[in-house]
Amino acid sequence: MRVHPVLFCALLACGGTAPPTEPHALAPPATPPPAPVISSSRPPATRSPWPATAAMDERDAAFTSACGTADGALARVAMRVASQRARGLGAPDPDRVVSMMRAHGQPDVRPRIVSASSRGPRDDDAIRARLESSRRPGTRCGVALVRPEPASGKEGSELFVAVAVDALADLDALPTRARTGEWLTFSSLLHVPATSAKLVVLGPRGLPRTVPTSIERTSTGPMRVRARFALDRPGAFTVQLIADLENGPLPLLEAHVFADIEPPPDDETGRAPVPGEDLAGGDDGAAALARMTAALRASESLAPLRRDDRLDAIAHAHAEQMKTARTIAHDLGDGDLALRFESAGLAAKVVGENVARARSVALAHRALHASPSHRMNLLRADYTHVGFAVVTDESGDVYACEVFASGLR
């Protein structure tokens, strides 16, 4: 998500009841009742890195070394993905892989997924070369090898899957479950230089809220980010750390916290259908996005946006570029959104952009709603105009782009 000239408001209300007031520093904090004991295989906390939990054989160790530093949670996610593919279920939706990571307590963002079949040493060499070509400083990785089921028609081969991330920060243990009103501490060590950082908390409904966040350099050099927050209602919350880096704001870490509710099974996304999702039918993906966005804004008592052909054109050109590049980004060589507005002969007071890749338009809408920065665009009150585009690649994945503006001229 990118907004010009103002990327985010400094402090936003989350809707509904106000968050509880933090106890005075001199008063003993109230002790909330213990979090409920819940029958879930989710870990009790989200953190990074995760140590490897099992000894690797020589082959797995060679793959992992080529990919990056071993991470136990990523290895469990890789095994889940590989097992699904071995059963003939195909590649999972990218958003589902992220949900698997959160369910296993892994907070990093933008995972890379590598899958291949191996029948022997030559294939192993090619796989390792592929992994090494995408390895970067700080890459963490989990790998898995499984044999496809007989019905798949791939007897004699093994299915390889790697899930890798570029670890830009480490997260101290953050509880997965909490009580409404319980104060939680977010503490992270950055591995990249940042001028500022903020923690954004996204609840089941409404706008995200930014909580006071401190950033300071440690005695050993890296920067430490700290924030305290409380969840103001029961439900599933997303907590996202956004830092201002050399090239602009970037999400570094993300975690799910469940307040007084049972987390979903770890093989589910944990994301309930969002307002408007039932309007996703039809062959025109852009029209479906328009209907879903209108319904979402109406559910929050916000004014409808006026769809504009010129913004549709900007969105469509960028969606096509993402499809060609097979990646999601705001700048793919044609400039950021402000420059693309200028190239189209348009001007506006404020502009914003949402981009997504998913297996369906409905899942793209759900993923955008679940992202703090993207929901900010969807529910921003001062936007007046919008453009939508959806393109589909040969595998059936959809690339969606939404362009927002106020004061368009």
C-alpha positions as CSV (number, residue, x, y, z in Angstrom):
1,M,0.0,0.0,0.0
2,R,1.3,3.5,-0.8
3,V,-0.4,6.8,0.0
4,H,0.8,10.2,-1.2
5,P,1.5,12.7,0.3
6,V,0.5,11.3,3.7
7,L,1.1,7.6,4.1
8,F,-0.5,7.0,7.4
9,C,-2.2,9.1,10.1
10,A,-0.2,9.2,13.3
11,L,-3.0,8.0,15.5
12,L,-6.2,6.4,14.3
13,A,-9.3,5.2,16.2
14,C,-10.0,1.6,15.8
15,G,-13.8,2.0,16.0
16,G,-16.1,0.7,18.8
17,T,-15.0,1.1,22.3
18,A,-11.8,3.0,23.1
19,P,-8.7,1.0,24.2
20,P,-8.1,0.8,27.9
21,T,-6.0,3.4,29.6
22,E,-2.5,2.1,30.6
23,P,-2.0,2.0,34.4
24,H,0.0,4.9,36.0
25,A,3.7,4.0,36.2
26,L,3.6,4.3,40.0
27,A,0.6,2.1,40.5
28,P,0.8,-1.7,40.5
29,P,-0.8,-2.8,37.2
30,A,-4.0,-4.7,37.6
31,T,-3.5,-8.5,37.0
32,P,-5.9,-9.7,34.4
33,P,-7.4,-13.2,34.7
34,P,-5.3,-15.8,32.9
35,A,-5.9,-16.4,29.3
36,P,-8.2,-19.3,28.6
37,V,-6.7,-22.7,28.0
38,I,-7.5,-23.5,24.4
39,S,-7.2,-26.8,22.5
40,S,-5.1,-25.6,19.6
41,S,-1.8,-26.7,18.2
42,R,-0.8,-23.1,17.7
43,P,2.3,-22.1,19.7
44,P,1.7,-20.0,22.8
45,A,3.7,-17.1,21.3
46,T,4.9,-15.6,18.0
47,R,8.6,-15.0,17.8
48,S,11.6,-15.1,15.5
49,P,13.9,-16.9,14.9
50,W,12.6,-20.4,15.7
51,P,15.3,-23.0,16.3
52,A,15.3,-26.2,14.3
53,T,13.4,-28.8,16.2
54,A,14.8,-31.9,14.6
55,A,18.1,-33.1,13.4
56,M,18.4,-32.9,9.6
57,D,19.9,-35.6,7.4
58,E,22.8,-34.7,5.1
59,R,20.5,-34.0,2.1
60,D,18.2,-31.7,4.0
61,A,21.1,-29.9,5.5
62,A,22.6,-29.3,2.1
63,F,19.3,-27.9,0.8
64,T,18.9,-25.7,3.9
65,S,22.5,-24.4,3.6
66,A,21.9,-23.4,0.0
67,C,18.7,-21.6,1.0
68,G,19.6,-19.8,4.1
69,T,19.8,-20.2,7.9
70,A,17.5,-22.9,9.2
71,D,14.2,-21.8,10.9
72,G,12.1,-24.4,12.7
73,A,8.8,-22.7,12.1
74,L,9.5,-22.3,8.4
75,A,10.4,-25.9,8.2
76,R,7.0,-26.9,9.6
77,V,5.3,-24.6,7.1
78,A,7.4,-26.1,4.2
79,M,6.3,-29.6,5.3
80,R,2.6,-28.5,5.4
81,V,2.9,-27.1,1.9
82,A,4.8,-30.1,0.6
83,S,2.3,-32.5,2.1
84,Q,-0.6,-30.7,0.4
85,R,1.1,-30.8,-2.9
86,A,1.9,-34.5,-2.5
87,R,-1.8,-35.1,-2.1
88,G,-2.4,-33.4,-5.5
89,L,-3.9,-30.2,-4.0
90,G,-1.7,-27.9,-6.0
91,A,0.2,-24.9,-4.9
92,P,-1.5,-23.1,-2.0
93,D,-2.8,-19.5,-2.3
94,P,0.1,-17.1,-1.3
95,D,-2.1,-15.6,1.4
96,R,-2.7,-19.1,2.8
97,V,1.1,-19.7,3.1
98,V,1.3,-16.5,5.2
99,S,-1.6,-17.7,7.3
100,M,0.3,-21.0,7.9
101,M,3.3,-19.0,9.0
102,R,1.3,-17.0,11.5
103,A,-0.4,-20.2,12.8
104,H,3.1,-21.6,13.4
105,G,4.2,-18.4,15.3
106,Q,6.4,-17.1,12.4
107,P,6.2,-13.3,12.0
108,D,8.3,-12.5,8.9
109,V,6.6,-11.1,5.8
110,R,6.9,-11.7,2.0
111,P,7.8,-15.4,1.9
112,R,9.4,-16.9,-1.2
113,I,8.2,-20.4,-2.0
114,V,10.3,-22.8,-4.2
115,S,9.0,-26.2,-5.2
116,A,10.5,-28.8,-7.5
117,S,10.6,-32.5,-8.2
118,S,13.8,-34.5,-7.6
119,R,14.7,-37.9,-9.0
120,G,18.4,-37.9,-8.1
121,P,21.6,-36.0,-7.6
122,R,21.4,-34.0,-10.8
123,D,18.0,-32.6,-9.8
124,D,19.3,-31.9,-6.3
125,D,22.2,-29.9,-7.8
126,A,19.8,-27.8,-9.9
127,I,17.5,-27.2,-6.9
128,R,20.5,-26.1,-4.7
129,A,21.6,-23.7,-7.5
130,R,18.2,-22.3,-7.7
131,L,18.1,-21.7,-3.9
132,E,21.5,-20.2,-3.9
133,S,20.6,-17.7,-6.6
134,S,17.9,-16.2,-4.5
135,R,19.7,-16.3,-1.1
136,R,20.4,-12.9,0.4
137,P,22.1,-11.9,3.7
138,G,19.7,-12.6,6.5
139,T,17.7,-15.2,4.5
140,R,16.0,-17.8,6.8
141,C,14.6,-21.0,5.4
142,G,12.7,-24.2,6.0
143,V,12.8,-27.1,3.6
144,A,10.8,-30.3,3.2
145,L,11.0,-33.5,1.0
146,V,8.0,-35.8,0.6
147,R,7.0,-38.6,-1.7
148,P,3.9,-37.9,-3.8
149,E,1.0,-40.3,-3.2
150,P,0.6,-43.1,-5.8
151,A,-2.5,-41.5,-7.3
152,S,-0.5,-38.4,-8.3
153,G,1.3,-40.3,-11.1
154,K,4.7,-39.1,-9.9
155,E,6.2,-42.4,-8.5
156,G,9.9,-42.5,-8.2
157,S,10.3,-38.8,-7.5
158,E,10.3,-36.6,-4.4
159,L,8.6,-33.3,-4.0
160,F,10.8,-30.5,-2.6
161,V,9.5,-27.3,-1.1
162,A,11.4,-24.5,0.5
163,V,9.8,-21.5,2.3
164,A,12.3,-18.6,2.7
165,V,12.1,-15.1,4.1
166,D,14.5,-12.2,4.3
167,A,14.7,-11.6,8.1
168,L,14.7,-7.8,8.5
169,A,13.9,-8.0,12.2
170,D,13.7,-10.4,15.2
171,L,10.6,-10.5,17.4
172,D,10.7,-11.3,21.1
173,A,8.0,-13.7,22.2
174,L,4.5,-12.1,21.8
175,P,1.6,-14.1,23.3
176,T,-0.8,-15.7,20.8
177,R,-3.7,-15.4,23.2
178,A,-4.7,-12.6,25.6
179,R,-7.6,-11.2,27.6
180,T,-9.5,-8.1,26.5
181,G,-7.7,-5.2,28.3
182,E,-4.5,-7.1,29.0
183,W,-1.4,-5.1,28.3
184,L,1.1,-6.8,25.9
185,T,4.6,-5.8,25.1
186,F,6.0,-5.8,21.5
187,S,9.8,-5.8,21.4
188,S,11.8,-6.2,18.2
189,L,15.4,-6.0,17.1
190,L,15.9,-4.5,13.7
191,H,18.5,-5.8,11.2
192,V,18.1,-2.9,8.8
193,P,18.6,0.9,9.4
194,A,15.4,2.7,10.1
195,T,14.6,6.4,10.8
196,S,11.3,5.6,12.6
197,A,8.9,2.7,13.3
198,K,5.3,2.3,14.4
199,L,3.2,-0.6,15.6
200,V,-0.2,-0.8,13.9
201,V,-3.0,-2.9,15.5
202,L,-5.9,-4.1,13.3
203,G,-9.1,-5.4,14.9
204,P,-12.0,-7.4,13.5
205,R,-13.6,-4.3,12.1
206,G,-12.8,-0.6,11.6
207,L,-9.6,1.3,10.9
208,P,-6.2,0.3,12.2
209,R,-4.8,2.2,15.2
210,T,-1.2,3.2,15.6
211,V,0.1,2.8,19.2
212,P,3.0,4.8,20.7
213,T,6.2,3.2,19.6
214,S,9.8,3.8,20.6
215,I,13.0,3.1,18.6
216,E,16.5,3.3,20.1
217,R,19.9,2.1,19.2
218,T,21.3,-0.7,21.4
219,S,24.8,-0.8,22.9
220,T,25.8,-3.4,20.2
221,G,24.5,-1.4,17.3
222,P,21.1,-2.7,16.1
223,M,18.0,-0.7,16.8
224,R,15.4,-1.9,19.3
225,V,11.7,-1.2,18.8
226,R,9.2,-1.3,21.7
227,A,5.5,-0.7,22.1
228,R,2.8,-1.6,24.6
229,F,-0.8,-2.2,23.6
230,A,-4.1,-3.7,24.7
231,L,-6.8,-5.3,22.7
232,D,-10.1,-3.4,23.3
233,R,-12.6,-6.1,22.4
234,P,-12.8,-9.9,21.9
235,G,-11.7,-11.1,18.5
236,A,-8.8,-11.8,16.2
237,F,-6.2,-9.0,15.9
238,T,-3.3,-8.5,13.5
239,V,-0.3,-6.6,14.9
240,Q,2.1,-5.2,12.2
241,L,5.5,-3.4,12.6
242,I,6.1,-0.8,9.9
243,A,9.5,0.9,9.7
244,D,10.7,3.8,7.6
245,L,13.6,2.5,5.6
246,E,15.8,4.1,2.9
247,N,13.2,3.4,0.2
248,G,10.1,4.3,2.3
249,P,7.8,2.6,4.8
250,L,7.9,-1.2,4.8
251,P,6.1,-3.8,7.0
252,L,8.8,-5.9,8.8
253,L,6.9,-8.2,11.1
254,E,3.3,-9.4,11.7
255,A,1.6,-11.4,14.3
256,H,-1.9,-12.6,15.2
257,V,-3.3,-12.3,18.7
258,F,-6.6,-13.7,19.8
259,A,-8.5,-11.9,22.6
260,D,-11.0,-14.1,24.5
261,I,-11.7,-16.3,21.5
262,E,-10.5,-19.7,20.4
263,P,-7.9,-19.5,17.6
264,P,-8.8,-21.4,14.5
265,P,-7.2,-24.7,13.6
266,D,-3.6,-24.2,12.3
267,D,-4.6,-25.4,8.8
268,E,-7.1,-22.6,8.4
269,T,-6.5,-18.9,7.6
270,G,-8.4,-17.7,10.6
271,R,-10.0,-15.0,8.5
272,A,-13.7,-14.9,8.5
273,P,-15.5,-13.6,5.4
274,V,-15.5,-9.8,5.3
275,P,-18.4,-7.5,4.4
276,G,-19.0,-7.5,0.7
277,E,-17.4,-10.9,0.0
278,D,-20.7,-12.4,-1.0
279,L,-20.8,-10.0,-4.0
280,A,-17.7,-11.5,-5.6
281,G,-19.5,-13.5,-8.3
282,G,-19.5,-12.8,-12.0
283,D,-16.9,-12.8,-14.8
284,D,-15.8,-9.2,-14.3
285,G,-13.2,-9.2,-11.5
286,A,-12.9,-5.4,-11.4
287,A,-16.6,-5.0,-11.1
288,A,-16.6,-7.6,-8.3
289,L,-13.9,-5.6,-6.4
290,A,-16.0,-2.4,-6.9
291,R,-19.1,-4.1,-5.4
292,M,-17.2,-5.6,-2.4
293,T,-15.4,-2.3,-1.7
294,A,-18.7,-0.4,-1.8
295,A,-20.4,-2.9,0.6
296,L,-17.4,-2.8,3.0
297,R,-17.5,1.0,3.2
298,A,-21.3,0.9,3.6
299,S,-20.8,-1.5,6.6
300,E,-18.6,1.2,8.2
301,S,-21.1,4.0,7.4
302,L,-18.6,5.6,4.9
303,A,-19.6,7.4,1.8
304,P,-19.4,5.5,-1.5
305,L,-16.5,6.1,-3.9
306,R,-17.0,7.2,-7.5
307,R,-15.4,4.9,-10.0
308,D,-13.3,6.7,-12.5
309,D,-12.2,5.3,-15.9
310,R,-8.9,7.1,-15.7
311,L,-8.1,5.4,-12.4
312,D,-9.2,2.1,-13.9
313,A,-6.6,2.5,-16.6
314,I,-3.8,3.2,-14.1
315,A,-4.9,0.2,-12.1
316,H,-5.1,-2.1,-15.2
317,A,-1.7,-1.1,-16.5
318,H,-0.1,-1.9,-13.1
319,A,-2.0,-5.1,-12.7
320,E,-0.7,-6.3,-16.1
321,Q,2.9,-5.3,-15.1
322,M,2.6,-7.4,-11.9
323,K,1.3,-10.3,-13.9
324,T,4.2,-10.1,-16.3
325,A,6.7,-9.8,-13.4
326,R,4.9,-12.4,-11.4
327,T,5.3,-10.3,-8.3
328,I,3.4,-7.8,-6.1
329,A,4.9,-4.3,-5.8
330,H,4.0,-0.6,-6.1
331,D,7.0,0.2,-8.4
332,L,7.9,-2.2,-11.2
333,G,10.0,0.2,-13.2
334,D,7.3,2.6,-14.3
335,G,7.5,4.7,-11.1
336,D,5.4,4.8,-7.9
337,L,1.8,5.8,-7.9
338,A,2.5,9.6,-7.8
339,L,4.7,9.4,-10.9
340,R,2.1,7.2,-12.7
341,F,-0.6,9.9,-11.9
342,E,1.7,12.5,-13.4
343,S,2.4,10.5,-16.5
344,A,-1.3,10.1,-17.0
345,G,-1.8,13.9,-16.8
346,L,-3.8,13.6,-13.5
347,A,-3.4,15.3,-10.2
348,A,-5.0,14.7,-6.8
349,K,-4.7,15.9,-3.2
350,V,-4.1,12.4,-1.9
351,V,-3.7,9.1,-3.7
352,G,-3.3,5.5,-2.5
353,E,-2.9,2.0,-4.0
354,N,-3.7,-1.5,-2.9
355,V,-2.2,-4.5,-4.7
356,A,-2.8,-8.2,-4.1
357,R,-2.3,-11.6,-5.6
358,A,-4.6,-14.5,-4.7
359,R,-6.4,-17.5,-6.1
360,S,-9.7,-15.6,-6.4
361,V,-11.0,-12.0,-6.3
362,A,-12.9,-12.8,-3.1
363,L,-9.6,-14.0,-1.4
364,A,-7.8,-10.9,-2.7
365,H,-10.5,-8.7,-1.1
366,R,-10.2,-10.7,2.2
367,A,-6.4,-10.4,2.2
368,L,-6.6,-6.6,1.7
369,H,-9.1,-6.3,4.5
370,A,-6.8,-8.3,6.8
371,S,-3.8,-6.0,6.1
372,P,-3.5,-2.9,8.3
373,S,-2.1,-0.7,5.6
374,H,-4.5,-1.9,2.9
375,R,-7.6,-1.6,5.1
376,M,-6.5,2.0,5.8
377,N,-7.0,2.7,2.1
378,L,-10.3,0.8,1.9
379,L,-11.8,2.8,4.8
380,R,-10.2,6.2,4.4
381,A,-13.0,8.7,4.8
382,D,-11.6,11.5,2.6
383,Y,-11.1,9.4,-0.6
384,T,-13.7,10.4,-3.3
385,H,-12.6,8.4,-6.4
386,V,-11.4,4.9,-7.1
387,G,-10.3,2.6,-10.0
388,F,-10.1,-1.2,-10.1
389,A,-8.4,-3.8,-12.2
390,V,-8.0,-7.6,-12.1
391,V,-6.0,-9.7,-14.4
392,T,-5.5,-13.5,-14.4
393,D,-2.4,-15.5,-15.2
394,E,-2.2,-18.9,-16.8
395,S,-2.3,-20.7,-13.5
396,G,-5.5,-19.0,-12.5
397,D,-4.0,-16.5,-10.0
398,V,-5.5,-13.1,-10.0
399,Y,-3.5,-9.9,-9.7
400,A,-5.6,-7.1,-8.3
401,C,-4.9,-3.3,-8.2
402,E,-7.1,-0.6,-6.5
403,V,-6.2,3.1,-7.0
404,F,-7.8,5.7,-4.6
405,A,-7.8,9.5,-4.9
406,S,-9.3,12.6,-3.3
407,G,-9.5,15.9,-5.0
408,L,-9.0,14.3,-8.4
409,R,-8.5,16.7,-11.3
